[in-house]
Amino acid sequence: MPTNFKPIYSITPSIAKSLMRIEAAKEKVALLPVNPTVLASLRETAKLYTTHYSTMIEGNQLKPEEIKEVIQLQGHFPGRERDEHEVKGYYAALAHLNNMPHKTIPLPKKSFKLCMLC
């Protein structure tokens, strides 16, 4: 069933300029060479930032640069050993998950309970 939705809008010069900037940026990214080295670098950066933000939620005080130093350069920050161990453990868990084969394992519906009273 077709709809007769006709939104009312206008494209202002400011909006047109922003759209053109977005399109130009999109074209630049589309033309970038994506090779295995670039992909590996992007994955590593994503793992480091994931480690930072996920452990920060738990109260970890290490900054992204410090996490990179702990993981890649075996850096040490006196008095923050707990944070270092947490970061190393989280990073190792991410690496383990990335190395696991991706399988879909069906679970019986009885395995899931929606609430404690069910």
Rosetta blueprint (number, residue, H / E / L):
1 M L
2 P L
3 T L
4 N L
5 F L
6 K L
7 P L
8 I L
9 Y L
10 S L
11 I L
12 T L
13 P H
14 S H
15 I H
16 A H
17 K H
18 S H
19 L H
20 M H
21 R H
22 I H
23 E H
24 A H
25 A H
26 K H
27 E H
28 K H
29 V H
30 A H
31 L L
32 L L
33 P L
34 V L
35 N L
36 P H
37 T H
38 V H
39 L H
40 A H
41 S H
42 L H
43 R H
44 E H
45 T H
46 A H
47 K H
48 L H
49 Y H
50 T H
51 T H
52 H H
53 Y H
54 S H
55 T H
56 M H
57 I H
58 E L
59 G L
60 N L
61 Q L
62 L L
63 K L
64 P H
65 E H
66 E H
67 I H
68 K H
69 E H
70 V H
71 I H
72 Q H
73 L H
74 Q L
75 G L
76 H L
77 F L
78 P L
79 G L
80 R L
81 E H
82 R H
83 D H
84 E H
85 H H
86 E H
87 V H
88 K H
89 G H
90 Y H
91 Y H
92 A H
93 A H
94 L H
95 A H
96 H H
97 L H
98 N H
99 N H
100 M L
101 P L
102 H L
103 K L
104 T L
105 I L
106 P L
107 L L
108 P L
109 K H
110 K H
111 S H
112 F L
113 K L
114 L L
115 C L
116 M L
117 L L
118 C L
